[in-house]
Amino acid sequence: MHSTMGEYSKALSSFEKSLEIYQNALLPNHPDLATSYNNVGSMHSTMGEYSKALSFYEKALQIRKKSLPLNHLDLASSYCNIGQVYDNMGEYTKALSSFEKSLEIREKSLPPNHPDLATLYNNIGMVYHNMGEYPKALSSHQKGLEIKQKSLPPNHPSLATSYNNIGGV
């Protein structure tokens, strides 16, 4: 609740206490431990502490790689979180690599018109835009728009976001 209320320091403290309990109670590769690392990383990211966020997200990813099937959506989420942090840090090549790994997993695990795929194409498009690779950015945004057009009602606000992204490129 603290996170929802914008009380990030209090939320971080609670997530850190949860992590400490899990570290003492669970096996080192338990998926709940990965979720706890992810929660701490998320708070650090929200607070702009990207290096710390990356460290916790990487720990979550390592546990998930050992404890989950290769096409599990939690792995895709970990790669996406890492990609967001790298993007925020201006490390676009690493962001792109992480987003592409997330996309690869989601393409294998989700229906072809799932909105999560559109979101990832948007993320990839934004990274390409930041890198100045505008044709690739445009292509990614258009793929995202195509998915949204098939999966959302025609007046959905997410479509407007896609058109804005395409216009921005």
N, C-alpha and C positions, 0 to 999 in steps of 0.2 A: 504494500500500500504506500510506503514512503516514496517509492519511485514514481508511482502514479500522481502523487501529491507534489512532486518536484523536490522532495527532500532527499537529494541524492546521497549526501554524506550519511544520513541515517540508514538509507537503503543499503549502501555499501557496507556499513557496519553489520547489519543483519545478515547480508549475504556472506560476509567473511566469517561470522559466527557459524552459520550453516555449513560453510566449507570446512571449517575446523572440526566440527562434529562428524561430518562425512569422512574426512581424512582419517579419523580415529576409529570409525565404526565400519567402514566398507573396505572391500578389497581395492587395491590401487587402480584396477581397470574397470570398476563398476560404472555403468552408464549414468547413475545418479550423481556420481562424483564429477563426471564431465559436465553435467547440467549445472552443477554448483560452480565449477570453474567458469563456465559460460556466463552465469549471472554476475559474477564478480567482474568479469571482463566487460560485460555490457555497461555496468555502472561506470567503470573507468572510461570507457569510450564516450558515454553520455557527458562525463565531466571533462572531456577533452584530454584525458591522460592516455594518449594513444599507445605509447610504448608499454605501459602497464597492461592496457587492454589486450594488446597483441600477445603478451606473455601468457595471460590467462586463456585467451582463445586458442593459442597453440597447445596448451596443456589439455584443454577439452578435446581438441582435434586428435591428439595422440591417443587419448583413452578411447575415443570413438573408433579410431582406426583399428585398435586392437580388439574391441568388444562388439562391434556391429558389422553386419554385412556391408560389402563395398558399395551397394546401391541404396543404403539407408538414408532417408531424408535428413536425419540429424547430422550426418557427415556433410551433406550439401549445405545445411545451415551454418555449420562451422566454417566451411570455405567462404560462404557469403559474408559472414561476420568479419573474417580476416580480410577479405577483399575491401569491405567498407572502411576498415581501419587504415589499410594501405592507401586507399583513395584519399582519405582525410589527411594522411601524412604526405601526400603528393608523390607517393611511390607507385606510379601508374602501371608500370610493367608487372609488378607483383600483384597489384589489385586485379589487373586483367587476368592473370594466371589463376588467381583464386576464384574469381567469378566464373571463368571458363570451366574449372573443375566442378563447381557447384552446378552449373548448367548441364554438364555431361551427366552427372548423377540424376538430376531432376528429369532430364529427357528420357532416361531409362526407366524412371520410377513413376512418372506422372503421365496423364493423357496429354496428347500433343497441343491441346488448346487450354491447358491449365494456366490460370493467371500468374502463378509463381514463375512460369517460364517467361511471360511478358515482362515481369519485374526484373528478371535477370538480364534480359536483352536490353532493357532500359539502363540498368547499371553498367553494362558493358558499353553501351552507347555513350553514356556520360564520361566514362574513362577515356574512350577514344576521342571524344570532344576535348577533354582536358589535355590530351596528348597532341591535339592539332590534326588528328587523322580523321578529317571530316567525312570523306566518303564511307569509311568503316562505321563511323558514328551514325550516319544517316541510315545505313543498311541495318544496323542493330535496332535503332528506334523504329524503323519500318516493320521489322519482324515482330517487335513487341506490339505495335499497333495492330498488325494483322491478327495476332492471337486475341487481343482484347476485342476486336471487332467480332470475332467468332464466339467469344465467351461472355460478353457483357451486353447489357441493353444499350441501344444507340445514344442515349443521353447520359450515360454514366460519366461522372467526373474524371475517372481514370483515362478515358479517351481524350479528354481535353488536355490532360498532362502530356499524353503522347504527342498530340498535335503541337503543343508548345515546344516539346523537345525537338521535334522535327523542324519546326520553324526556327528554333535557336541555332540549329546546325546550318 
